[in-house]
Amino acid sequence: VNANECRLHQGKLRAEVRPGGEGFVVRTPTATLIDRGTVFGVHVRVGGVSDLTVFKGKVDAEHTGTGRTVSATTGTGLRLTA
């Protein structure tokens, strides 16, 4: 979309956001993921299920359907479904 945001409809993404790049956004079919200074991976499966893995740092995940936001930190992850 632009230098601070991308959309991932299906497939895998690994992001390493360096200092000053906090706030980078990845939009998937089931979530908006907001980087808080981190290294993370996203896998969007067929059907839109989004798996987030945080290797280092913190990512906020807003569920598209409910609007609820939760955070994942180093060594944790989330599965976001419809």
C-alpha distances in whole Angstrom, upper triangle without the diagonal:
4,7,8,6,5,7,10,13,16,17,17,15,17,15,17,16,19,21,19,16,16,14,11,10,10,10,13,15,17,16,13,14,14,16,19,20,20,20,19,18,17,18,17,21,22,22,19,21,19,21,20,22,22,24,24,24,22,19,19,18,18,20,18,21,23,21,23,22,24,23,24,25,27,28,27,25,24,24,22,23,23
4,5,5,7,10,13,16,18,19,19,16,17,15,16,15,17,18,16,13,14,13,10,10,11,12,15,18,20,18,15,15,14,15,18,18,19,19,19,19,18,20,20,23,25,25,22,24,21,23,21,23,22,24,24,23,22,19,19,19,20,22,20,24,26,23,25,23,24,24,24,25,26,28,27,25,25,25,24,26,26
4,6,8,12,14,18,20,20,18,15,15,13,13,12,13,15,13,10,12,11,8,10,11,13,17,20,21,19,16,15,14,13,16,15,16,17,17,18,18,20,21,24,26,27,23,25,22,23,21,22,21,22,21,20,20,18,19,19,20,22,22,26,27,24,25,23,24,23,23,23,24,26,26,25,25,26,24,27,27
4,7,11,14,17,19,19,18,15,15,12,13,10,12,13,11,8,9,7,5,6,9,11,15,18,19,16,13,12,10,10,12,13,14,15,15,16,16,19,19,23,25,25,22,23,20,20,18,20,18,20,19,18,17,14,15,16,17,19,19,23,24,21,22,20,21,19,20,20,22,24,23,22,22,23,22,24,25
4,7,10,13,16,16,16,13,14,11,13,12,15,16,14,11,11,9,6,5,6,8,11,14,16,13,10,10,9,10,13,14,15,15,15,15,14,16,16,20,22,22,18,19,17,18,16,18,18,20,20,18,17,14,14,14,15,17,16,20,21,19,20,18,19,18,19,20,22,23,22,20,20,20,19,21,22
4,7,10,12,13,12,10,12,11,14,13,16,18,17,14,14,12,8,6,5,6,9,12,14,12,10,10,11,12,16,16,16,15,14,13,12,14,13,17,18,19,16,17,14,16,15,17,17,19,20,19,18,15,15,14,15,16,15,19,21,19,20,19,20,19,19,21,22,23,22,20,19,19,17,19,20
4,6,9,11,11,10,13,13,16,16,19,22,21,17,17,14,11,8,6,5,6,9,11,10,9,10,12,14,18,19,18,17,15,13,11,12,11,14,15,15,12,14,12,14,14,17,18,20,21,21,19,16,16,14,14,15,13,17,19,18,19,18,19,19,19,21,23,24,22,19,18,17,15,16,17
4,6,7,8,8,11,12,16,17,20,23,22,19,19,16,13,11,7,6,5,8,10,10,10,11,13,15,19,19,18,17,14,11,9,9,7,10,12,13,10,11,10,12,12,15,17,19,21,21,19,16,16,14,15,15,14,17,19,19,20,19,19,19,19,21,22,22,20,17,16,15,14,15,15
4,7,9,11,14,16,19,20,24,27,26,22,22,20,17,14,10,8,6,6,10,11,12,13,16,18,22,23,21,20,17,14,11,10,7,9,9,10,7,10,9,12,14,17,19,22,24,24,22,19,19,16,16,15,14,16,19,19,20,20,21,21,21,23,24,24,22,19,17,15,13,13,14
4,7,9,13,15,19,21,24,27,28,24,23,22,19,16,12,11,8,9,11,13,14,15,18,19,23,24,22,19,16,13,10,7,5,6,7,9,7,9,9,11,13,16,18,20,23,24,22,19,20,17,18,17,16,18,21,21,22,22,22,22,21,23,24,23,21,18,16,14,14,13,14
4,7,11,13,17,19,23,26,27,23,23,22,18,16,13,13,10,12,14,14,16,15,18,19,22,22,20,17,14,11,8,6,5,7,8,11,10,11,10,10,12,14,17,18,21,22,21,19,20,18,19,19,18,21,23,23,24,23,22,22,20,22,22,21,20,17,16,15,15,15,17
4,7,10,14,16,20,23,24,20,20,20,16,15,12,13,11,13,15,14,15,14,16,16,20,19,17,14,11,7,6,4,6,9,11,14,12,12,10,9,10,11,14,15,17,19,19,16,18,17,19,19,19,22,24,23,23,22,21,20,18,19,19,18,17,15,15,14,15,16,18
4,6,10,12,16,19,20,17,17,16,13,12,9,11,11,14,15,14,14,12,14,13,17,16,14,11,8,6,5,7,9,12,15,17,14,14,11,10,10,10,12,13,15,16,16,14,16,15,18,18,19,22,24,23,23,21,20,18,16,17,17,17,16,14,15,15,15,18,20
4,7,10,13,16,18,15,15,15,12,13,11,13,14,17,18,16,15,13,14,12,15,14,11,7,6,4,6,9,12,15,18,20,17,17,13,12,10,9,10,10,12,14,14,13,16,16,19,20,21,24,25,24,24,21,20,18,15,15,14,15,15,13,15,16,17,20,22
4,6,9,13,14,11,12,12,9,10,9,13,14,18,18,16,14,11,11,9,12,10,8,6,5,6,8,12,14,18,21,22,19,18,15,14,11,11,10,10,11,12,12,11,14,15,18,20,21,24,25,23,23,20,19,16,15,14,14,15,15,14,16,17,18,21,23
4,6,10,12,9,10,12,10,12,12,16,18,21,21,19,17,14,13,9,11,8,6,4,7,9,12,15,18,21,24,26,23,22,18,17,14,12,10,10,9,10,12,12,15,17,20,22,23,27,28,25,25,21,20,17,15,14,13,15,16,16,18,20,21,24,27
4,7,8,6,7,9,7,10,12,16,18,22,22,19,16,13,11,7,9,6,6,6,9,11,14,17,19,23,26,27,24,23,19,18,15,14,12,12,10,10,11,11,14,16,19,21,23,26,27,24,24,20,19,16,15,14,14,16,17,17,19,21,22,25,27
4,6,6,7,11,10,14,15,19,21,25,25,22,19,16,14,10,10,7,7,9,12,15,17,21,23,27,30,31,28,27,23,22,18,17,14,14,11,11,13,13,16,19,22,25,26,30,30,27,26,23,22,19,18,16,15,18,20,20,22,24,25,28,31
4,5,7,10,11,15,17,21,24,27,27,23,20,17,14,11,9,6,9,11,14,18,20,24,26,29,33,33,30,29,25,24,20,19,16,16,13,11,13,14,17,20,22,26,27,31,30,27,26,23,22,19,18,17,16,20,21,22,23,26,27,30,32
4,6,9,10,14,17,20,23,27,27,23,20,17,14,11,10,8,11,14,16,19,21,25,26,30,33,34,30,30,26,25,22,21,18,18,16,14,14,15,17,20,22,25,26,30,30,26,26,23,22,20,20,18,19,22,23,23,25,27,27,30,32
4,6,6,10,13,16,19,23,23,20,16,14,11,8,9,7,9,11,13,16,18,21,23,27,29,30,26,26,22,22,19,19,16,17,15,13,13,13,15,17,19,22,23,27,27,24,24,20,20,18,18,17,18,21,21,21,22,24,24,27,29
4,6,9,12,15,18,22,21,18,14,12,8,6,5,5,8,11,12,15,17,20,22,26,29,29,25,24,21,20,17,17,14,15,13,11,10,10,11,14,16,20,21,24,24,21,20,17,17,14,15,14,16,19,19,19,20,22,22,25,27
4,6,10,12,16,19,18,15,11,9,6,5,6,8,10,13,13,15,16,19,20,24,27,26,23,22,19,19,16,17,15,17,15,12,11,9,10,12,13,17,18,21,21,18,18,15,15,13,15,15,17,20,19,18,18,21,20,23,24
4,7,10,13,17,17,14,10,8,6,5,8,9,10,11,11,13,13,17,18,21,24,24,20,20,17,17,15,16,14,16,15,13,12,10,11,12,14,17,17,21,21,18,19,16,16,15,15,16,17,19,19,18,18,19,19,22,23
4,6,10,13,13,10,7,6,5,6,10,11,12,13,12,12,12,15,15,19,21,21,17,17,14,15,13,15,14,17,16,15,13,10,10,10,11,13,13,17,18,15,16,14,15,14,15,16,18,20,18,16,16,17,16,18,19
4,7,10,11,8,6,5,7,8,12,13,13,13,11,10,9,11,11,15,17,17,14,14,11,12,11,13,13,16,16,16,14,10,11,10,11,12,12,16,17,15,16,14,15,14,14,16,18,19,18,15,14,15,13,16,17
4,7,8,6,5,6,9,11,15,17,16,16,14,13,10,12,10,14,15,15,11,12,10,12,12,15,16,19,20,19,16,13,12,10,10,10,9,13,15,13,15,14,15,15,16,18,20,21,19,16,15,14,12,13,14
4,5,5,6,8,11,14,17,19,18,17,14,12,9,9,7,10,12,11,7,9,7,10,11,14,16,19,20,20,18,14,13,10,10,10,9,12,14,14,15,14,15,16,16,19,21,21,19,15,13,12,10,10,11
4,6,8,11,14,17,21,23,22,21,18,15,12,11,8,10,10,9,5,8,8,11,13,17,19,22,24,23,21,17,16,12,11,9,7,10,13,13,15,15,17,18,18,22,23,23,21,17,14,12,9,9,8
4,7,10,13,16,19,22,21,20,17,15,12,12,9,11,12,10,6,7,7,10,11,15,17,21,22,22,19,15,13,10,9,6,5,7,10,10,11,12,13,15,16,19,21,21,18,15,12,10,6,6,6
4,6,10,13,16,18,18,18,15,14,11,12,10,13,15,13,9,9,7,10,10,14,15,19,20,18,15,12,10,6,5,5,5,8,10,9,10,9,11,12,13,16,19,19,17,13,11,10,7,9,9
4,7,10,13,16,16,16,14,13,11,13,12,15,17,16,13,13,10,12,11,14,15,18,18,17,14,10,8,6,5,7,7,11,12,9,10,9,11,12,13,16,18,20,17,14,12,13,10,12,13
4,7,10,12,12,12,10,11,9,12,12,16,18,18,14,13,10,11,9,11,11,14,15,13,10,7,6,5,6,9,10,14,14,12,12,9,10,9,10,13,15,16,14,12,11,12,11,14,15
4,6,9,10,12,11,12,12,15,16,19,22,22,18,17,14,14,11,13,12,15,14,12,9,6,5,6,8,11,13,16,16,13,13,10,11,9,10,12,14,17,15,14,13,15,14,17,19
4,6,6,9,8,11,12,16,17,21,24,24,20,19,15,15,11,12,10,12,11,9,7,5,7,9,12,15,16,20,20,17,16,13,12,10,10,11,12,15,14,13,14,16,16,20,21
4,6,10,10,14,15,19,20,24,27,27,23,22,18,17,14,14,11,12,10,7,5,6,7,11,13,17,19,22,21,18,17,13,13,10,10,10,11,15,14,14,16,18,19,22,24
4,7,10,13,15,19,21,25,28,29,25,24,20,19,15,14,11,11,8,6,6,8,11,14,17,20,22,25,25,22,21,17,16,13,12,10,11,14,15,15,17,20,21,24,27
4,6,10,13,16,19,22,26,27,23,22,18,16,12,11,7,8,5,4,6,7,11,13,17,20,22,25,25,22,21,17,16,12,11,9,8,11,12,13,15,18,19,23,25
4,7,11,14,17,20,24,25,22,20,17,14,11,9,6,5,5,7,8,9,13,14,18,20,22,25,26,24,22,19,17,14,12,10,9,11,12,12,15,17,19,22,25
4,7,10,13,17,20,21,18,17,13,11,7,6,4,5,7,8,8,8,11,12,16,17,19,22,23,21,20,17,15,12,10,10,9,10,10,9,11,14,15,18,21
4,7,10,13,17,18,15,14,10,8,6,5,6,8,10,12,12,10,13,13,16,17,18,21,22,21,20,18,16,14,12,12,12,11,11,9,11,12,13,16,19
4,6,10,13,15,12,10,7,6,5,6,9,11,13,14,13,11,13,11,14,14,15,18,20,19,19,17,15,14,12,14,14,14,12,10,10,10,11,13,16
4,6,10,12,9,8,6,5,7,9,12,14,17,18,17,15,16,14,16,15,16,18,20,20,20,19,18,17,15,17,17,16,14,11,11,9,10,12,15
4,7,8,6,6,4,6,9,12,15,17,20,21,19,16,17,14,15,14,14,16,18,19,19,18,18,18,17,19,20,19,17,13,12,10,9,10,12
4,6,5,5,6,8,11,14,17,20,23,24,22,19,20,17,18,16,16,17,20,21,21,21,20,21,19,22,22,21,19,15,14,11,11,10,12
4,6,7,9,12,15,18,21,23,26,27,26,23,23,19,20,17,17,18,21,22,23,23,23,24,23,25,26,25,22,19,17,14,13,11,12
4,6,9,12,16,19,22,25,27,28,26,23,22,18,18,15,14,14,18,19,20,21,22,23,22,25,27,25,23,19,16,13,11,9,9
4,6,10,13,16,19,22,24,25,22,19,18,15,15,12,11,12,15,16,17,18,18,20,19,22,24,23,20,16,14,11,9,7,8
4,7,10,13,17,20,22,22,20,17,17,13,14,11,11,12,15,16,16,16,16,17,17,20,21,20,17,13,10,7,6,5,7
4,6,10,13,16,18,19,17,14,14,10,12,10,11,13,15,15,15,14,14,14,14,16,18,17,14,10,8,6,5,7,9
4,7,10,13,16,16,15,12,13,11,13,12,14,16,17,17,16,15,14,13,11,14,15,13,11,7,6,5,6,9,12
4,7,10,12,13,11,9,10,9,12,12,14,17,17,17,16,14,12,10,8,10,11,11,8,5,5,6,8,11,15
4,6,9,11,10,9,12,11,15,15,18,20,21,20,18,16,13,11,8,9,8,7,6,4,7,9,11,15,18
4,6,7,7,7,10,11,15,17,19,22,22,21,19,16,13,10,7,6,5,6,6,6,9,12,14,18,21
4,7,9,10,14,15,19,20,23,26,26,24,22,19,17,13,10,8,5,6,8,9,12,15,18,21,24
4,7,9,13,15,19,21,24,27,26,25,23,19,16,13,10,7,4,7,9,11,14,17,19,23,26
4,7,11,13,17,20,22,25,25,22,20,17,14,10,8,6,5,9,10,12,14,18,19,23,26
4,7,10,13,16,19,22,21,19,17,13,11,7,6,4,6,10,9,10,12,15,16,20,23
4,6,10,13,15,18,18,15,14,10,9,6,5,7,9,11,10,9,10,13,13,17,19
4,7,10,13,15,14,12,10,7,6,4,6,9,12,14,12,11,10,13,12,16,17
4,6,9,12,11,9,8,5,5,6,8,11,14,15,13,10,8,10,9,12,14
4,6,9,8,6,6,4,7,9,11,15,18,19,16,13,11,12,9,12,12
4,6,6,5,6,6,8,11,13,17,20,20,17,14,11,10,7,8,9
4,6,6,8,9,12,15,16,20,23,23,20,17,14,13,9,9,8
4,6,8,11,13,17,18,22,25,25,22,19,15,14,10,9,7
4,5,9,11,15,17,21,24,25,21,19,15,14,11,11,9
4,6,10,13,16,20,23,24,21,18,15,15,12,13,12
4,7,10,13,17,20,21,18,16,13,14,11,13,13
4,7,10,13,17,18,15,14,11,13,11,14,14
4,7,10,14,15,12,11,9,11,11,14,15
4,7,10,12,9,9,9,12,12,16,18
4,7,8,6,6,7,11,12,16,19
4,6,6,8,10,14,16,19,22
4,6,8,12,15,18,21,25
4,7,11,14,17,20,24
4,7,11,13,17,20
4,7,10,13,17
4,6,10,13
4,6,10
4,7
4
